């Protein structure tokens, strides 16, 4: 052990996020630093942390400017925490903030720190727009020039093409396919139909809308830039309306704008500590972060689907915990696409896949769908890439705390690069 002689429990004290907004809407003028700072400040205010030094703060963004190389530390300095609180930038695509929570949890468990914060932010509305590499090289040749002529001559090669901006895109460098195109391949392989995708998407919207109406999110979300609630949720969603949408990634495909996550801006954060630290400050312990697992799959060769890593990570984590897939009161599976969730569930139900691919004695089995994403999922709420993990941690911790009969919840987040991050929360 790096510090302690025994593993300590990791308490989830609470979580706060700003509303998630469709890109180019309410947060069109906000940066990652603006949004993550707002989420950090909300946690500081909610749990009376002003002037307090935390052991560490880990967070990150997937799409960020080069100027944000020290994003988290800058946000910490504006959060109201003691300026001596360190900040760590992390990035594991869509699993970033869940990975950050696990990282902070590990430090608490090992006795390195008593309390820390994890989070994530992302904006598509404020993308890092860059110019072609050929333009960069031209400028550098000029910069390296020793004489006036050496500095001037490279500019004679300047052409209009050098001014064509290069925008970030959710494209896998290894395959050249977008995440949606990759998921279309998964849907075909697993024979996931359009109707069941639309049904899951509709359920996501209706559950999220109901959760907002009943006040579930009132203490998990704080107003930001005039927005009081997630603005992508469609309370009037129906399967019939979703069925009218055209495929988005292939002419003969089944993925649409309705059963896929929208481009989203937002930020979230969660406070973690030892139970003793929380008790000393009369703060609640909603749940405990007990297990975490990261995995990756060989998607580039076509051997496995891009977003199938959680199918591997979850059984490995279940083995660590000594439990089965059915031993959960809640399942929070990130809905990058409705098809991706359905592919994962179908894989766990397949005896052949579990035996031949996952090396298990038999199928993991099915889950009770009534326990899946009960307060809505990413299709409805939105998905600011790095912010989704701690959004889910906060939601699940509150669910467990609010149900005296509940004991355990599963988190599964797929991520670009063929990766996945999973966790188990317990009461």
Beta strands, then each sheet from edge to edge (+ up, - down):
strand 1: 11-18
strand 2: 21-22
strand 3: 56-59
strand 4: 87-89
strand 5: 115-122
strand 6: 130-131
strand 7: 165-166
strand 8: 221-222
strand 9: 264-273
strand 10: 287-296
strand 11: 330-333
strand 12: 408-415
strand 13: 419-426
sheet 1: 2+ 9- 1+ 8+
sheet 2: 2+ 9- 1+ 10- 13+ 12- 11-
sheet 3: 2+ 9- 5+ 3+ 4+
sheet 4: 6+ 7-
end
